[in-house]
Amino acid sequence: MEQHSKPSKRVISALPSPVVQDAVLTRQESLLDEALMETFPASDPISPSVVN
């Protein structure tokens, strides 16, 4: 059985806060909505992807 060590403090501090994660998700949704509006009406749907 493998034993996993806890992430170091450096790794934990590199993770975005919940507020930042929420802002990123909100921005992604906004950009996807905008892309959808720009392609409407169209026969082919947009391809969803992660926006950084």
Backbone as a printed PyTorch tensor [residue, N CA C, xyz], in Angstrom:
tensor([[[  0.8330,  -1.1700,   0.0000],
         [  0.0000,   0.0000,   0.0000],
         [  0.8840,   1.2420,   0.0000]],

        [[  0.5780,   2.1820,  -0.8910],
         [  1.3600,   3.4080,  -0.9770],
         [  0.9530,   4.3720,   0.1180]],

        [[  1.9290,   5.1060,   0.5900],
         [  1.6480,   6.1040,   1.6110],
         [  1.9370,   7.4700,   1.0080]],

        [[  0.9300,   8.3370,   1.0130],
         [  1.0740,   9.6600,   0.4250],
         [  1.4680,  10.6530,   1.5020]],

        [[  2.4510,  11.4680,   1.1900],
         [  2.8430,  12.5070,   2.1360],
         [  1.9680,  13.7370,   1.9300]],

        [[  1.9130,  14.5760,   2.9330],
         [  1.1350,  15.8080,   2.8330],
         [  1.8660,  16.7780,   1.9080]],

        [[  1.0970,  17.6070,   1.1750],
         [  1.7580,  18.5940,   0.3190],
         [  2.5620,  19.5690,   1.1780]],

        [[  3.6510,  20.0450,   0.6420],
         [  4.4530,  21.0130,   1.3830],
         [  3.7120,  22.3400,   1.4710]],

        [[  4.1380,  23.1810,   2.3960],
         [  3.5100,  24.4980,   2.5450],
         [  3.6650,  25.3090,   1.2660]],

        [[  4.7720,  25.1040,   0.5700],
         [  5.0000,  25.8300,  -0.6700],
         [  3.9400,  25.4750,  -1.7110]],

        [[  3.5800,  24.2140,  -1.8170],
         [  2.5590,  23.7790,  -2.7680],
         [  1.1990,  24.3270,  -2.3600]],

        [[  0.8880,  24.2550,  -1.0770],
         [ -0.4020,  24.7410,  -0.5980],
         [ -0.5330,  26.2410,  -0.8480]],

        [[  0.5140,  27.0010,  -0.6090],
         [  0.4430,  28.4520,  -0.8110],
         [  0.3250,  28.8100,  -2.2860]],

        [[  0.7100,  27.9060,  -3.1770],
         [  0.6240,  28.1760,  -4.6090],
         [ -0.7990,  27.9750,  -5.1410]],

        [[ -1.6440,  27.3020,  -4.3820],
         [ -3.0140,  27.0690,  -4.8200],
         [ -3.8130,  28.3620,  -4.7200]],

        [[ -4.6470,  28.6670,  -5.7230],
         [ -5.4430,  29.8860,  -5.6590],
         [ -6.5110,  29.7990,  -4.5720]],

        [[ -6.8240,  30.9310,  -4.0000],
         [ -7.8490,  30.9810,  -2.9620],
         [ -9.2200,  30.7250,  -3.5970]],

        [[-10.2170,  30.3730,  -2.7860],
         [-11.5660,  30.1670,  -3.3360],
         [-12.1060,  31.4020,  -4.0530]],

        [[-11.7460,  32.5830,  -3.5810],
         [-12.2040,  33.8200,  -4.2320],
         [-11.6030,  33.9270,  -5.6270]],

        [[-10.3240,  33.6140,  -5.7500],
         [ -9.6580,  33.6650,  -7.0560],
         [-10.2290,  32.5950,  -7.9740]],

        [[-10.4450,  31.3940,  -7.4400],
         [-11.0310,  30.3220,  -8.2530],
         [-12.3970,  30.7330,  -8.7680]],

        [[-13.2060,  31.3710,  -7.9150],
         [-14.5380,  31.8190,  -8.3230],
         [-14.4380,  32.8790,  -9.4170]],

        [[-13.4930,  33.7930,  -9.2730],
         [-13.3070,  34.8390, -10.2800],
         [-12.8780,  34.2430, -11.6180]],

        [[-12.0060,  33.2420, -11.5740],
         [-11.5520,  32.5910, -12.8110],
         [-12.7170,  31.8730, -13.4880]],

        [[-13.5070,  31.1550, -12.7080],
         [-14.6600,  30.4510, -13.2870],
         [-15.6760,  31.4320, -13.8590]],

        [[-15.9040,  32.5360, -13.1690],
         [-16.8310,  33.5550, -13.6630],
         [-16.3290,  34.1390, -14.9780]],

        [[-15.0220,  34.3980, -15.0580],
         [-14.4350,  34.9340, -16.2920],
         [-14.5550,  33.9240, -17.4270]],

        [[-14.2960,  32.6480, -17.1400],
         [-14.4100,  31.6160, -18.1700],
         [-15.8350,  31.5440, -18.6950]],

        [[-16.8040,  31.5750, -17.7870],
         [-18.2050,  31.5260, -18.2100],
         [-18.5570,  32.7350, -19.0710]],

        [[-18.0720,  33.9040, -18.6790],
         [-18.3330,  35.1240, -19.4380],
         [-17.7380,  35.0330, -20.8390]],

        [[-16.5000,  34.5490, -20.9290],
         [-15.8610,  34.4130, -22.2340],
         [-16.5580,  33.3790, -23.1140]],

        [[-17.0150,  32.2850, -22.5100],
         [-17.7470,  31.2740, -23.2830],
         [-19.0810,  31.8230, -23.7580]],

        [[-19.7690,  32.5860, -22.8970],
         [-21.0330,  33.2100, -23.3030],
         [-20.8150,  34.1770, -24.4680]],

        [[-19.7510,  34.9660, -24.3790],
         [-19.4370,  35.9120, -25.4470],
         [-19.1180,  35.1790, -26.7460]],

        [[-18.3330,  34.1150, -26.6600],
         [-17.9930,  33.3410, -27.8540],
         [-19.2400,  32.7310, -28.4810]],

        [[-20.1410,  32.2710, -27.6430],
         [-21.3880,  31.6920, -28.1580],
         [-22.2170,  32.7440, -28.8760]],

        [[-22.3070,  33.9290, -28.2880],
         [-23.0800,  34.9960, -28.9220],
         [-22.4570,  35.4110, -30.2590]],

        [[-21.1380,  35.3980, -30.3480],
         [-20.4580,  35.7890, -31.5850],
         [-20.6150,  34.7400, -32.6880]],

        [[-20.8890,  33.5000, -32.3140],
         [-21.0280,  32.4550, -33.3250],
         [-22.4770,  32.1330, -33.6470]],

        [[-23.4190,  32.8190, -33.0140],
         [-24.8290,  32.5200, -33.2230],
         [-25.3660,  33.3700, -34.3560]],

        [[-26.1900,  32.9190, -35.2280],
         [-26.5060,  31.5190, -35.4610],
         [-25.4200,  30.8620, -36.3140]],

        [[-25.1280,  29.6850, -35.9720],
         [-24.1320,  28.9140, -36.7120],
         [-24.5070,  27.4440, -36.6680]],

        [[-24.0100,  26.7140, -37.6090],
         [-24.3560,  25.2960, -37.6600],
         [-23.4870,  24.4440, -36.7410]],

        [[-22.2850,  24.9460, -36.4320],
         [-21.3650,  24.1750, -35.5970],
         [-21.1940,  24.8460, -34.2400]],

        [[-21.3660,  24.1240, -33.1410],
         [-21.1830,  24.7220, -31.8220],
         [-19.7050,  24.9840, -31.5430]],

        [[-19.4450,  25.9020, -30.6090],
         [-18.0680,  26.1970, -30.2280],
         [-17.5120,  25.0320, -29.4270]],

        [[-16.2050,  24.9010, -29.4140],
         [-15.5410,  23.8630, -28.6360],
         [-15.1480,  24.4460, -27.2830]],

        [[-15.6880,  23.9250, -26.1880],
         [-15.3080,  24.4530, -24.8900],
         [-13.8590,  24.1080, -24.5670]],

        [[-13.1650,  25.0160, -23.9200],
         [-11.7950,  24.7780, -23.4990],
         [-11.5220,  25.6010, -22.2510]],

        [[-10.4360,  25.2880, -21.5880],
         [-10.0550,  26.0020, -20.3900],
         [ -9.3780,  27.3020, -20.7860]],

        [[ -9.8070,  28.3960, -20.1680],
         [ -9.2440,  29.7010, -20.4470],
         [ -8.3650,  30.0890, -19.2820]],

        [[ -7.1610,  30.5140, -19.5700],
         [ -6.2480,  30.9380, -18.4970],
         [ -6.2050,  32.4300, -18.4060]]])
